[in-house]
Amino acid sequence: MNANDPDSPDLYSIADLAREFGISTRAIRFYESKGLIAPERLGATRVFRRRDRARLILILRGKRLGFSLREISDYLGLYDADRNQQVTMLAEKVDERLNLLEQQLADLQTTIAELKEIRKLATQRVAS
C-alpha cells in the first residue's frame, strides 16, 4: 500500500487504534513516548502501520497479564529477532508471572482462612 494514502487499510490513525482497543489517544502517545511503538508522520498526523497495531496488541496483552512496561519493552525488542528467542523469553516471563500469582493466591487463601477464623471467634464471643 502507498504510505502517502491515508485511506489505505494498512494505515491507522491514532483515533482508529484508540477506538478499536478501547484506550485513550493519550495512552497510545504514552506508549510512543516510551519507544514501544513508532508511528510515521504525515505532516502533523501520526500514521500507524500494521506493525504498530500488532505491537499495540502485544503491549495491551502484556499489561493485562501484569507485565511491567520494561518487560514488555524487552519482549518487543525481540519482535524482529529470532522467533525461538521470543518464545523462550515469553515462556520464562510467563513462568515468573505464574509463580508470583500462585504465591499471591496462596497468601490470599491463608488470609481468607484467618479472617474467617477471626470472624467465627468474634461471633462466638458476642453470642456468649
Buried (B, 14 or more C-beta within 10 A) or exposed (E): EEEEEEEEEBBBBBEEBBEEBEBEBEBBBEBBEEEBBEBEEBEEEBBBBEBBBEBBEBBBEBBEBEBEBEBBBEBBBBEEEEEEEBEEBBEEBEEEBEEEEEEEEEEEEEEEEEEEEEEEEEEEEEEE
